[in-house]
Structures are given as structure tokens and as C-alpha cells.
Amino acid sequence: MAVGFLERREFLVGEPLEPRGHLVRLTESGLEARNEYLRRTAEKEWEVRFGSKLYRDLRAALEALVGDGTPENSPLFKCLVPYPDNWRAKIPRPITLPHYPLVLHRGGYPDGS
């Protein structure tokens, strides 16, 4: 779904891969958008934009949620346990938290499924 959205806005071009899959590449405008995203989400930018105290408080709150990112030490992993009859229950449990989780407009499981 996200690939189609980005293709329609010409941020990337894609081609199907067999048997299932999609190979995507950023366009020039996609690279510009990516670079702008990286600039806006740089921690130093947030500290300057929102002030040191608010930045430190936010970072401390997020670090408490993430822990060290491992199943044993991250409170977020407790939320990633699938329902027993869900297809995710049949695949191996991840060993780290996703780096870029995607929540679609439909909500649902963390990736929108």
C-alpha cells in the first residue's frame, strides 16, 4: 500500500519481482524527500526546535519504552505477541524491534494487517 502511494506521487519507481515481490528505487524527488526527512528527524534538530528540556524528557520517555530493543528487555516486545490463531503466530518471533514500523490508515496489528 505504501509503495503504491509513493509511486503515484513519483517518489519512487517499482518493478515486480517473481514469484512475489516488488523492487523499488527512489526517484530524484524521492531522494530529496528522504534527505529532508533525515534533516527534520535529526536529534540535534529536535533539541534546537523544541528546547533541551523537552527533548531530554521525550528521549527519556521513549528510551523507557524501547529498552535495549531486545525481546527480553524491551516493554514494546510484550505488545508484539500475536493472537494464537493469527498467521504471525506461525512465523519466528523477531529478534529486534522493527527499525521503521509502518502503521497504515486502517490500524490493526502494528503494521496495519
C-alpha positions in Angstrom: 0.0 0.0 0.0 2.8 2.5 0.9 4.6 1.6 -2.4 1.6 2.5 -4.5 1.2 5.8 -2.6 4.8 6.7 -3.2 4.7 5.6 -6.8 1.6 7.7 -7.6 3.4 10.8 -6.1 6.6 9.9 -8.1 8.8 9.4 -5.1 9.8 6.0 -6.4 9.6 3.7 -9.3 9.0 0.0 -9.0 9.0 -3.2 -10.9 7.5 -6.6 -10.0 9.8 -9.5 -9.0 8.8 -13.1 -9.5 7.3 -15.0 -7.9 6.1 -12.3 -5.4 7.7 -9.0 -4.6 8.5 -5.6 -5.8 11.8 -3.9 -6.4 11.7 -0.2 -5.8 14.1 2.7 -6.4 13.8 6.3 -5.2 13.4 9.0 -7.8 15.2 12.3 -7.6 12.2 13.8 -5.8 12.2 10.7 -3.6 15.8 11.2 -2.6 15.1 14.9 -1.9 12.1 13.9 0.4 14.3 11.3 2.1 17.0 13.9 2.8 14.5 16.4 4.1 13.1 13.7 6.4 16.6 12.9 7.7 17.2 16.5 8.3 13.9 17.0 10.2 14.3 14.0 12.3 17.9 14.5 13.3 18.1 14.6 17.1 20.0 17.8 17.2 17.3 19.5 15.1 14.7 18.4 17.6 16.7 19.7 20.5 17.1 23.1 18.8 13.5 23.2 17.7 11.8 22.1 20.9 14.3 23.1 23.6 16.8 21.0 25.5 14.5 20.1 28.5 11.5 18.9 26.3 13.9 17.0 24.1 15.6 15.3 27.1 12.2 14.4 28.6 10.9 13.0 25.4 14.1 10.9 24.8 13.9 9.5 28.4 10.3 8.5 27.9 11.0 6.8 24.6 14.1 5.0 26.0 11.9 3.6 28.8 9.5 2.2 26.2 12.2 0.7 23.9 14.7 -0.5 26.5 17.6 -2.0 24.7 15.4 -3.3 21.8 15.7 -7.0 22.7 12.8 -9.3 23.4 14.0 -9.8 27.0 14.5 -6.1 27.9 12.0 -4.1 25.8 8.5 -3.4 27.0 7.4 -2.9 23.4 8.0 -6.6 22.7 5.2 -7.5 25.0 2.8 -5.8 22.6 4.1 -7.7 19.6 2.8 -11.1 20.7 0.3 -12.2 18.1 -3.0 -13.8 18.7 -2.6 -17.6 18.6 -4.8 -18.1 15.5 -3.1 -15.2 13.7 -0.7 -16.0 10.8 2.0 -14.2 12.6 1.9 -16.8 15.4 3.3 -19.3 12.8 6.4 -17.4 11.9 9.5 -17.0 14.0 9.4 -14.2 16.6 11.6 -11.2 15.6 14.9 -10.8 17.4 14.9 -7.0 17.3 12.3 -4.3 17.1 11.5 -3.0 13.6 13.6 -0.1 12.6 10.8 1.6 10.6 7.4 0.3 11.7 4.6 1.1 9.4 1.1 1.7 10.7 -1.4 2.1 7.9 -4.5 4.2 8.0 -6.6 1.0 8.8 -4.8 0.5 12.1 -4.8 -3.1 13.3 -1.7 -5.0 14.2 1.4 -2.8 14.3 1.9 -2.9 10.6 -1.8 -2.4 9.8 -2.6 -6.1 8.8 
